[in-house]
Amino acid sequence: MCSIFSKSSTAQTNPSESIYDIKINSLFGEPINLETYKGNHILFVNVASKCGFTGQYEDLQKLYDKYQDKLMIIGVPCNQFGGQEPGTAQEIQQFCQANYGVTFVMTEKVDVKGDKQHPLYQWLTKKSKNGKTDSTVKWNFQKYLIDKNGHMIDYYFSITNPMSDKITKHLK
């Protein structure tokens, strides 16, 4: 028997907690107040400097430049996939600015899966918290799009380009 449900048709329920209440720090340890971005979409992306998908930084910056009046991109460095983000906060910042001109928000390096999964990624990957869907972070540059009211829209695997219509259709 085939399931009638697909990833994109999952019904939205009220999340058990607000994305805006989650605490995470910037790359240099200052608290990021996610509520600052209420009224805008947020695209969370677990990033790495030494990955085959690292070139997506360029399109993430293009996406941010084009939609920054209604979108915040938050890069979340993670070293859990092939050790592809080994750098310090300063090395990560220098790499992103020098190679891609990144001006969007970058967080501290966190775990996006496993026993030490950061509360942000607990919210992003658990339907019981986000009200939309369960997921697993498969690799670097997986993307999670949140609407302007703090509700999960969808997630996109690494192969989805940031400028893809799958993402931009929600921003137009």
Stockholm file with secondary structure:
# STOCKHOLM 1.0

chainA/1-172         MCSIFSKSSTAQTNPSESIYDIKINSLFGEPINLETYKGNHILFVNVASKCGFTGQYEDLQKLYDKYQDKLMIIGVPCNQFGGQEPGTAQEIQQFCQANYGVTFVMTEKVDVKGDKQHPLYQWLTKKSKNGKTDSTVKWNFQKYLIDKNGHMIDYYFSITNPMSDKITKHLK
#=GR chainA/1-172 SS CCCSCCGGGCCCCCCSSCGGGCCEEBTTSCEECGGGGTTSEEEEEEECTTSTTTTHHHHHHHHHHHHTTTEEEEEEECCCSTTCCCCCHHHHHHHHHHHHCCCSEEBCCCBSSSTTBCHHHHHHHCHHHHSSCCCCCCSTTCEEEECTTSCEEEEECTTSCTTSHHHHTTTC
#=GC SS_cons         CCCSCCGGGCCCCCCSSCGGGCCEEBTTSCEECGGGGTTSEEEEEEECTTSTTTTHHHHHHHHHHHHTTTEEEEEEECCCSTTCCCCCHHHHHHHHHHHHCCCSEEBCCCBSSSTTBCHHHHHHHCHHHHSSCCCCCCSTTCEEEECTTSCEEEEECTTSCTTSHHHHTTTC
//
